[in-house]
Amino acid sequence: MDNIQHIILDDTLSRVVEPQFSGYICHAYCHGGSCTFMRNGNEHRMEAGDCLIIPRRGDLVENLHKSSDFSVSVIYVTQEFIEVSTPQSNYGIPGHLSLFHNPIMRLTPEMQQRCAANFEVIRLRLSQPQHNFYHEVLANAVQAMILDFFDFHAVLYGADKITSQYRQIMEQFLNMLDQGDYLTNREIGYYADKLCITPKYLSEVAKKVSGMSANYWINRYTALDISRRLRDRSLSFTDISDMYGFSSLSHFNRYVKKNLGATPTDFRE
């Protein structure tokens, strides 16, 4: 692996919105107090004993407010290191889809103990660069944390019954969306071509895995990103339209009206 800092520890959520963390997955455990924030158009509240996982694109987090006694441990892990550490059982897709809508898991007392312990083990392993197998023990510590997250999700939301083929296709599809391909590619054929499958098959997979069509996910990512940029009054509607490769401002206006329920002007006001 390269010299990128693949794991970063923090004791605040404030930096999750910073651009340098856009390639990291944020894992947080709340020790006390509470915080609220907006993500994907929904308000969320994190309290003591809760676990928070934000898979990249932390810049979509808005209006973060913390209580005076809010205490949190945060571990940022790059997507690259997560892929190295993720076990073959790969329960990740159901969790990814659930966390898109609600990034918080309300843990039982026993789960809280495991989560806090995993965070402490990773902290300990990071402090031991002299270990002859430093990378391996660190990867094992991250893998243990991931396996526990899979277990938490399976217990709280039900076990994964998705086939490995469907899971792999959906994971690759969502990864393209996470990386921002929707900025200039909003046709299902683009993603199907990249995955070497037909648009019909991609739609079938998305529906089976998530209950939503592939077009739903493309438009969901796009609309949420556009809504965030519309709140930035330093950007003109033409600027935003150009960012997403719309053929004209009128096309952009129609897209916003259809997917956000209001014209850009009305949405901004």
C-alpha positions in Angstrom: 0.0 0.0 0.0 1.1 3.6 -0.6 2.0 6.3 1.9 -1.5 7.7 2.3 -2.7 7.9 5.9 -5.3 5.2 5.6 -6.6 5.5 9.2 -7.2 8.7 11.1 -8.5 9.0 14.6 -10.5 12.0 15.8 -12.7 13.1 18.7 -15.1 15.4 16.8 -17.5 15.0 13.9 -16.9 18.5 12.6 -14.2 17.4 10.1 -16.5 14.9 8.3 -17.5 17.7 5.9 -14.0 18.6 4.9 -12.9 17.8 1.4 -9.8 15.9 2.4 -12.0 13.3 4.0 -14.2 12.7 1.0 -12.4 9.4 0.2 -12.7 8.1 3.8 -15.5 6.1 5.4 -16.4 7.7 8.8 -17.1 5.4 11.7 -18.1 7.1 15.0 -19.2 5.9 18.4 -21.0 8.3 20.8 -20.0 8.1 24.4 -22.3 10.7 25.7 -24.5 13.7 24.9 -26.1 14.0 21.4 -25.8 15.6 18.0 -28.2 16.3 15.1 -27.4 16.7 11.4 -29.0 16.6 8.0 -28.0 14.1 5.4 -29.7 13.0 2.2 -32.6 15.4 3.0 -33.3 13.8 6.4 -32.6 14.9 9.9 -30.7 12.4 12.1 -30.0 12.3 15.8 -27.0 10.5 17.4 -27.1 9.7 21.1 -25.0 7.9 23.7 -24.4 4.3 22.6 -25.2 4.9 19.0 -22.8 4.0 16.1 -22.6 6.2 13.0 -21.2 5.1 9.6 -21.0 7.6 6.7 -19.7 5.9 3.6 -17.6 8.6 1.9 -19.2 11.8 0.6 -19.2 13.3 4.1 -19.8 16.7 2.4 -23.4 15.7 2.2 -23.7 16.2 6.0 -25.2 19.6 6.9 -26.4 21.5 9.9 -24.4 19.6 12.4 -25.3 20.6 16.0 -23.8 19.1 19.1 -24.9 19.2 22.7 -22.4 20.7 25.2 -21.7 17.2 26.6 -21.3 15.5 23.3 -18.4 13.0 23.3 -17.5 10.9 20.4 -14.7 8.7 19.0 -14.2 8.8 15.2 -12.2 6.5 12.9 -11.8 7.6 9.3 -10.7 4.7 7.0 -9.9 5.0 3.3 -12.0 3.0 0.9 -8.8 1.3 -0.2 -8.0 0.0 3.3 -11.6 -1.0 3.8 -11.4 -3.2 0.7 -8.2 -4.8 1.9 -9.7 -5.5 5.3 -13.3 -6.5 4.3 -13.9 -10.2 4.8 -15.1 -12.5 2.1 -18.5 -12.8 3.6 -19.1 -9.2 2.4 -22.4 -8.3 4.1 -21.8 -4.7 3.0 -24.5 -4.0 0.4 -27.6 -4.2 2.6 -25.8 -2.1 5.2 -24.8 0.4 2.6 -28.3 0.8 1.3 -29.7 1.1 4.9 -27.0 3.6 5.9 -27.8 5.7 2.9 -31.2 6.4 4.4 -30.1 6.3 8.1 -26.4 6.2 8.9 -27.1 5.6 12.7 -27.4 2.2 14.3 -28.9 2.1 17.8 -26.8 -0.5 19.6 -27.8 -2.8 22.5 -25.6 -2.6 25.6 -23.7 -5.7 24.5 -23.1 -4.2 21.1 -21.9 -0.9 22.6 -19.2 -2.8 24.6 -18.0 -4.5 21.4 -18.0 -1.3 19.4 -16.1 0.7 22.0 -13.6 -2.2 22.4 -13.0 -2.4 18.6 -12.3 1.4 18.5 -9.8 1.0 21.4 -8.0 -1.9 19.7 -7.6 0.1 16.5 -6.2 3.0 18.5 -3.8 0.6 20.3 -2.6 -1.0 17.0 -2.0 2.4 15.4 0.3 3.3 18.3 2.5 0.2 17.5 4.3 1.0 14.2 7.3 -0.9 15.5 5.3 -4.2 15.3 7.0 -6.5 12.8 3.5 -7.2 11.3 2.1 -3.8 11.8 0.0 -3.7 8.6 -1.4 -7.1 9.2 -2.5 -6.6 12.8 -4.0 -3.2 11.9 -5.9 -4.8 9.0 -7.1 -7.5 11.4 -8.3 -4.9 13.9 -10.3 -3.1 11.2 -11.7 -6.4 9.9 -12.9 -7.3 13.4 -14.7 -3.9 13.5 -16.3 -4.5 10.1 -17.5 -8.0 11.1 -19.1 -6.6 14.2 -20.8 -3.9 12.2 -22.1 -6.6 9.8 -23.3 -8.5 12.9 -25.0 -5.5 14.4 -26.8 -4.8 11.1 -27.9 -8.4 10.7 -29.3 -8.5 14.2 -31.0 -5.2 14.0 -32.3 -5.4 10.4 -32.2 -9.0 9.3 -29.7 -11.3 7.7 -28.4 -10.9 4.1 -30.1 -13.2 1.6 -28.7 -11.5 -1.6 -26.7 -13.7 -4.0 -23.0 -12.9 -4.3 -23.4 -12.0 -8.0 -26.1 -9.5 -7.3 -24.2 -8.1 -4.4 -21.1 -7.6 -6.5 -23.0 -5.8 -9.3 -24.8 -3.5 -6.9 -21.6 -2.7 -5.0 -19.8 -1.7 -8.2 -22.9 0.3 -9.3 -23.0 2.2 -6.0 -19.3 2.7 -6.0 -19.5 4.5 -9.4 -22.3 6.8 -7.9 -20.2 7.4 -4.7 -17.3 8.5 -6.9 -19.6 11.1 -8.6 -20.1 9.5 -12.1 -23.7 10.9 -12.0 -22.3 14.4 -12.4 -22.2 13.9 -16.2 -23.7 10.4 -16.6 -27.3 9.9 -15.7 -28.3 7.2 -18.2 -28.6 3.6 -17.0 -26.8 2.4 -20.2 -23.6 4.1 -19.1 -23.4 2.1 -15.9 -24.6 -1.1 -17.5 -21.8 -0.8 -20.1 -19.2 -0.2 -17.4 -20.5 -3.4 -15.7 -20.6 -5.4 -18.9 -24.3 -6.2 -18.5 -27.5 -5.0 -20.1 -29.5 -2.0 -18.7 -32.5 -4.4 -18.2 -30.3 -6.7 -16.0 -28.9 -3.8 -14.0 -32.5 -2.7 -13.3 -33.4 -6.2 -12.2 -30.5 -6.4 -9.9 -31.1 -3.0 -8.3 -34.8 -3.8 -7.8 -34.0 -7.2 -6.2 -31.2 -5.9 -3.9 -32.7 -2.5 -2.8 -36.3 -2.5 -3.8 -35.6 0.5 -6.0 -34.7 0.8 -9.7 -31.3 1.7 -10.9 -32.7 5.0 -12.2 -34.0 5.8 -8.7 -30.4 5.6 -7.3 -28.9 7.6 -10.1 -31.5 10.4 -9.7 -31.3 10.1 -5.9 -27.6 10.8 -5.8 -27.9 13.6 -8.4 -30.9 15.3 -6.8 -29.3 15.3 -3.3 -26.1 16.8 -4.7 -27.9 19.4 -6.7 -30.0 20.4 -3.7 -26.8 21.0 -1.7 -25.3 23.2 -4.4 -28.6 25.1 -4.8 -28.1 26.2 -1.1 -24.8 27.7 -2.1 -25.8 31.2 -3.2 -22.3 31.9 -4.6 -23.2 29.5 -7.4 -25.5 30.6 -10.2 -28.0 28.3 -11.8 -25.9 28.3 -14.9 -22.8 27.3 -12.9 -24.7 24.3 -11.4 -26.2 23.3 -14.7 -22.8 23.2 -16.3 -21.3 21.1 -13.4 -23.8 18.4 -14.2 -23.5 18.6 -18.0 -27.1 19.6 -18.7 -27.6 20.6 -22.4 -29.4 23.8 -21.4 -30.6 25.8 -18.4 -34.2 24.9 -19.3 -33.3 21.2 -19.2 -31.7 21.7 -15.8 -34.8 23.6 -14.6 -37.0 20.7 -15.7 -34.8 18.2 -14.0 -34.9 20.1 -10.7 -38.6 20.6 -10.9 -39.2 16.9 -11.5 -36.8 15.5 -8.8 -36.9 18.2 -6.1 -40.5 19.3 -6.6 -39.7 23.0 -7.1 -37.9 25.2 -9.6 -34.3 26.2 -8.8 -35.6 29.7 -7.9 -38.3 28.4 -5.6 -36.0 25.8 -4.0 -33.3 28.4 -3.2 -35.9 30.8 -1.8 
